Amino acid sequence: MLRKQYLCACAFSALALGLAVPASAQVADSGDLVEDIIVTAQGRAQVLADVPLAISAVTADTLQNSGANDIRQLNQVAPSLLVSSTGNEANGSARLRGIGTVGDNPGLESSVAVFIDGVYRSRSGVGLNELGDIDRVEVLRGPQGTLFGRNASAGLISIYSKQPEFRFSGGAELTYGNYDYWRGSANINVPLGETVAARVDGVYVSRNGFYKDVTNGGRINDRNRYFLRGQLMFQPSSDLSVRLIADYTKRDEACCAAAYIDQTVAPANAGLLTSANPIIGVLTKLGQPVAAFSNPYSRDLNITPGRTYGGKTQDWGGSAQVDYDFGGAKLTSITAYRDYYNYQASDTDYSFVDILYRAPSRDAGRRGFKTFSQELRLQGEAFDGRFDWLIGGYFANEDLAVRDNLKFGSQYGRFAACRILASGALAAFYDVNQTGCLSAVGRAVVLPGAFGAAAPAIIAGFDRLDSVRNVGDTVSRYDQNSKNFAFFTHNIFEVTDGLKITVGLRYTHETKKLDATFGNNNTACPAQQAALSPFLANAGLAAVAGGLINLTCQGNSTSELNGVSINDKRSESQLTGTGIISYKVTPDLLVYGSYSRGYKAGGFNLDRSALKGPVPSFASVGGAQALVSALEFDPEINNAFEIGAKFSTRGFNLNIAAFHQAFKNFQLNTFNGSVFLVQNVNSCKAGLAGADRDLSATTGTCSPDDVKAGVISQGIELEASMSPIRDFRVSAGLTYADTKYRNDLIGNERGAALDPALRLLPGDHLSNAPQITATSSVAWTPKLGGSGLSGLFYVDGRLTDDYNSGSDLFPQKEQDGYFVMNARIGVRGADERWAIELWAQNLTNSQYTQVAFSSPFQAASTTPGATAGFPAASYPGGTQIFSAFLAEPRTYGVTLRGKF
């Protein structure tokens, strides 16, 4: 399958250039001369070709041609970047070189940080909002542990909006497309005298959803949002500049649905979605249409009646940037405040059966960030310009508030009881229409015969489990305060003409405080524990009794936690930095080698299920506070080496970088079908003899002295652009990233064993980490006669290699390689004062998944033998079925644009 796609991509690249190089290097040209791109990746304005770092600089023209309105669409023009969104767009994930933060857990910061106009955004998902008029985007690959407001272990995305100018101008754009897509945007720039200018940008977007809610009617994954940004620029002299920015975003949308995936998506799913799988029988007998288990790309979903994915997002804030040139040094100050919140109701089981949900309210999976930050930089030169120095400091205070009302649905208890019975020796005696899912014969004859004197307690256990309906969180609250301060220096020494040494160092101190209070009304859980715990010691009864307790108390949903509060505090300090040697071999050729150390802060898993399993009770272990340390995870450290070369001459740019990165305490967030697991991943120097691949949570420990980095990312990147003739630009890019877990994996740096749910990780590639990614683009803007008219012909493509889209690497979550193409054709007036363009995104309608996951609670309690068509119980997944967040289908439309 991939061979055909590679041939297609190679042909496309040959059309683009015959080279492997990306659209990210495109710029407006002047005839056949590609102009210099100015970036600020090192805290100064520098020509991109002179910066000894791996950077993709995406210009406004490239963004406009590719149709990119948020960071997710940068995938098409930056081959090392992959941005995906899952159960909540507030936690969209960005990855660079195969490294990123997985999942919907706001307690984890992003491995790839997002900055907008120099201001850190608390999580990369915030960048999924509309961006307005953008000047450029800089994608920095590798650890960013010296400059910028926040450390980032894998890289960062820095977005720069268009600044106010001292001339009167404006523009507007109107787009219509399929799915009843409307997008209108406008901007106006007004000089308010000789020293003050103002600019206002606005965007409104409306679109039907890509998924059809067959049950309730309507659409899911729609768009209904607007964005406003106002700016003031004050320049009383050439030495002083003050830029004020305020923006506001509002979204009222239904997000994010998922579909069951079958063998057409991943061959390992063969047989899982048939009646041979006991869990399918349970679901269909409780009302799930059989059609829901085939053809996920029909995007017809059977949502529980009355459930919704409706949610709201509000994001606003402001910043003040002051630049003052003292003559010998320049001071930059960026002061900012951000306020962000999102809440999202959901049919959390993604099925017709009412198993799990978040009811629509302001506490439906709510997460909010209030962040104040202050950055100061002082930069200057000495020794006749041979010493370019920079010192600075940063402070941030962030308040994170998470509220949740996740509840078991109205059918959960019956579903859970049937789940226990369906796949065992009692399968013939389960009846979805009876209390406890037990038939009269099973209740009266079979269970007493099988369990003897314990039968009444077991039968009562099934009935008690059946009563677990519409109970769970009555609002659990997590409040986390983070205080971060840092001091840094970044210095460039010109040793001889062309030879430079860069040294950067940063000290960071971070303190986080957590206060959590739980509300829960699942009274059946402690009753079940009290009644059935005595049977856990009996080998013949333990499986059934344990299953009844586990499913009643799933995810620590228990009234034992009602009104219980916990608190914790952690502090950490890190020294990070960089060292670079670069040499201008010729005026057109730069070569460099570097070492960088970056880190991402540790923190708390904001999920109560991490406190412990449901057995024994909280009281038996000294209360929830005694287990609070189980929520902590350690900081992620990346030590990276890179060598590269940049060649830039008239009409042609070529960048090459080879890298090796070692991640210690890699922060992995995994949903195992029941709860979220957050675990640091390391490796043990001493061999574990396969103990990291077994089903035990205790085997495979390591001496702390033998702990080493558990994740390695290494490879090579090629980027180039070329303008061989006037008004014609081509570009392409190739990334080979071998991003893998080492063998002999362990958990934290103290040598704890790896969680058995992660037993497939050793030696395999990380999720969403394709080895090969290629991008290409062609842009042709020919003059049409002598009237000043010009045309636009643009196409870009991205080829992605096979990868696993699930963080536990279950084979059922494999995604075949795919190719995505965007195209745009249009006519533009003189000086581009107006334009009309036809466009398409995902032109070939490539169908692929963003992230696959274990469908919540949807696995039979035991695994049938091979005679039933299923592998042994030790096989990952067993009877578990899987869902996925699908990528967007083909969209197309027309855009009208004008400016003055």
Secondary structure, 3 states (H helix, E strand, C coil): CHHHHHHHHHHHHHHHCCCCCCHHHCCCEECCEECCCEECCCCCCEEHHHCCCCEEEEEHHHHHHHCCCCHHHHHHHCCCEEEECCCCHHHCEEEECCEECCCCCCCCCCCEEEEECCEEECCHHHHHCCCCCEEEEEEEECCECCCCCCCECCEEEEEEECCCCCCCEEEEEEEEECCCEEEEEEEEEEECCCCEEEEEEEEEEEECCCEEECCCCCEECCEEEEEEEEEEEECCCCCEEEEEEEEEEEEEEECCCCEECCCCCCHHHCCCCCCCCHHHHHHHHCCCCHHHHCCHHHCEECCCCCCCCEEEEEEEEEEEEEEEECCCEEEEEEEEEEEEEEEECECCCCCCCCCEEECCCCCCCEEEEEEEEEEEEEEEEECCCCEEEEEEEEEEEEEEEEEECEEECCCHHHHHHHHHHHCCCCHHHECCCCHHHECHHHHHHHHHHHHHHHHHHHHHHHHHHHCCCCCEECCEEEEEEEEEEEEEEEEEEEEECCEEEEEEEEEEEEEEEEEEECCECCCHHHHHHHHHHHHHHCHHHHHHHHHHHHHHCHHHCCHHHCCCEEEEEEEEEEEEEEEEEEEEEECCEEEEEEEEEEEECCEECCCHHHHCCCCCCCHHHCCHHHHHHHHEECCEEEEEEEEEEEEEECCEEEEEEEEEEEEECEEEEEECCCCEEEEEEEEECCCCCCHHHCCCCCCCCCCHHHEEECEEEEEEEEEEEEEEECCEEEEEEEEEEEEEECCCEECCCCCCCCCHHHCCCCCCECCCCCCEEEEEEEEECCECCCCCCEEEEEEEEEEECCEECCCCCCHHHEECCEEEEEEEEEEECHHHCEEEEEEEECCCCCCCEEEEEECCCCCCCCCCCHHHCCCCCCCCCCCCCEEEEECCCCEEEEEEEEEC
